[in-house]
Amino acid sequence: MIALIWAEDQNGLIGKQGQLPWHLPADMRRFKTLTTGHHVVMGRKTFMGFKRPLPRRTNWVLSQQSDLVLPSDVHRLSNVAEIQTLAAVHPNEPIFVIGGAVVFEAVLPVADYLYRTRINASFEGDTWMPAVDYTQWQLVHQQIGTVDEKNQYPYEFDDFRRR
Ligand SMILES: NC(=O)c1ccc[n+]([C@@H]2O[C@H](COP(=O)([O-])OP(=O)(O)OC[C@H]3O[C@@H](n4cnc5c(N)ncnc54)[C@H](OP(=O)(O)O)[C@@H]3O)[C@@H](O)[C@H]2O)c1
């Protein structure tokens, strides 16, 4: 199963100068809970925004650069078909595709599941989620986030399965 997981603001914004535009620890916690122990696939630019590979996950970086230098515990995939092969080799495990926008656009047509965090606020940035045709997706779970001193924006977690 190929699952996209991302957080967007009310305008579909997802990135700012290689980083997330907001600080929302509850979303980071959910991301960690869902993805730990699993395969995570990310674009080369998203990987470059990390200080290190995501711990306790198998990190895969999507890049067309065959000479890309990566840490020894990080693997490269060169196209979407290779993500599908990875999913076929691990039929009982989710393969989490964690962004960014270019990767989401490429993988959306073959995704089975979406984990979306919607932050009901507006931020500044430079990278947006590609358009998702939600008529093709069924909302299977929704959880409204708790706003507190550490999580200052209204937010919700929405899970979709392909119809
Ligand atoms: N809010 C969120 O949930 C979230 C999640 C992730 C990232 N982000 C944000 O998104 C931004 C980065 O996104 P981005 O769209 O600029 O870059 P990106 O998708 O992370 O990376 C783009 C790169 O990935 C490789 N790539 C993408 N599609 C490919 C394909 N089909 N086949 C082979 N390689 C492919 C290419 O690398 P090469 O050029 O090396 O070939 C491409 O230049 C950052 O600001 C980040 O913080 C936000």
The ligand as a Tripos MOL2 file, in Angstrom:
@<TRIPOS>MOLECULE
LIG
   48    52     1     0     0
SMALL
NO_CHARGES

@<TRIPOS>ATOM
      1 N1          3.9340   20.0050    4.7180 N.am      1 LIG1
      2 C1          4.3770   18.7960    4.4410 C.2       1 LIG1
      3 O1          3.7380   17.7890    4.8080 O.2       1 LIG1
      4 C2          5.6320   18.6010    3.6600 C.ar      1 LIG1
      5 C3          6.1200   17.3080    3.4160 C.ar      1 LIG1
      6 C4          7.3140   17.1870    2.7040 C.ar      1 LIG1
      7 C5          7.9730   18.3050    2.2410 C.ar      1 LIG1
      8 N2          7.4520   19.5230    2.4860 N.ar      1 LIG1
      9 C6          8.1090   20.7300    1.9820 C.3       1 LIG1
     10 O2          8.1430   20.6750    0.5600 O.3       1 LIG1
     11 C7          9.2980   21.3900    0.0920 C.3       1 LIG1
     12 C8         10.0840   20.5150   -0.8560 C.3       1 LIG1
     13 O3          9.2390   20.0680   -1.9230 O.3       1 LIG1
     14 P1          9.6760   20.1840   -3.4580 P.3       1 LIG1
     15 O4          8.4540   19.9100   -4.2530 O.co2     1 LIG1
     16 O5         10.4030   21.4520   -3.6630 O.co2     1 LIG1
     17 O6         10.7790   19.0300   -3.6340 O.3       1 LIG1
     18 P2         10.7180   17.4330   -3.3660 P.3       1 LIG1
     19 O7          9.4630   16.8670   -3.9590 O.co2     1 LIG1
     20 O8         11.0250   17.1340   -1.9540 O.co2     1 LIG1
     21 O9         11.9890   16.9720   -4.2150 O.3       1 LIG1
     22 C9         12.0280   17.1570   -5.6100 C.3       1 LIG1
     23 C10        13.1250   16.2800   -6.1720 C.3       1 LIG1
     24 O10        12.7920   14.8960   -5.9790 O.3       1 LIG1
     25 C11        13.1690   14.1400   -7.1110 C.3       1 LIG1
     26 N3         11.9840   13.6440   -7.7920 N.ar      1 LIG1
     27 C12        10.7100   14.1090   -7.7100 C.ar      1 LIG1
     28 N4          9.8820   13.3880   -8.4700 N.ar      1 LIG1
     29 C13        10.6350   12.4330   -9.0560 C.ar      1 LIG1
     30 C14        10.3500   11.3580   -9.9460 C.ar      1 LIG1
     31 N5          9.0950   11.1370  -10.4060 N.pl3     1 LIG1
     32 N6         11.3810   10.5600  -10.3390 N.ar      1 LIG1
     33 C15        12.6350   10.7880   -9.8770 C.ar      1 LIG1
     34 N7         12.9660   11.7800   -9.0220 N.ar      1 LIG1
     35 C16        11.9800   12.5890   -8.6240 C.ar      1 LIG1
     36 C17        13.9600   15.0870   -8.0000 C.3       1 LIG1
     37 O11        15.2970   15.0190   -7.5310 O.3       1 LIG1
     38 P3         16.5590   15.2210   -8.5240 P.3       1 LIG1
     39 O12        16.5110   16.6560   -8.9190 O.co2     1 LIG1
     40 O13        17.7290   14.8730   -7.6460 O.co2     1 LIG1
     41 O14        16.3640   14.2580   -9.6720 O.co2     1 LIG1
     42 C18        13.3170   16.4250   -7.6590 C.3       1 LIG1
     43 O15        14.1680   17.5280   -7.9630 O.3       1 LIG1
     44 C19        10.0670   21.7900    1.3220 C.3       1 LIG1
     45 O16         9.7190   23.1160    1.6790 O.3       1 LIG1
     46 C20         9.5470   20.8430    2.3900 C.3       1 LIG1
     47 O17         9.6660   21.3580    3.6940 O.3       1 LIG1
     48 C21         6.3150   19.6970    3.1800 C.ar      1 LIG1
@<TRIPOS>BOND
     1     1     2 1
     2     2     3 2
     3     2     4 1
     4     4     5 ar
     5     4    48 ar
     6     5     6 ar
     7     6     7 ar
     8     7     8 ar
     9     8     9 1
    10     8    48 ar
    11     9    10 1
    12     9    46 1
    13    10    11 1
    14    11    12 1
    15    11    44 1
    16    12    13 1
    17    13    14 1
    18    14    15 2
    19    14    16 1
    20    14    17 1
    21    17    18 1
    22    18    19 2
    23    18    20 1
    24    18    21 1
    25    21    22 1
    26    22    23 1
    27    23    24 1
    28    23    42 1
    29    24    25 1
    30    25    26 1
    31    25    36 1
    32    26    27 ar
    33    26    35 ar
    34    27    28 ar
    35    28    29 ar
    36    29    30 ar
    37    29    35 ar
    38    30    31 1
    39    30    32 ar
    40    32    33 ar
    41    33    34 ar
    42    34    35 ar
    43    36    37 1
    44    36    42 1
    45    37    38 1
    46    38    39 2
    47    38    40 1
    48    38    41 1
    49    42    43 1
    50    44    45 1
    51    44    46 1
    52    46    47 1
@<TRIPOS>SUBSTRUCTURE
     1 LIG1         1 GROUP 0 **** ****
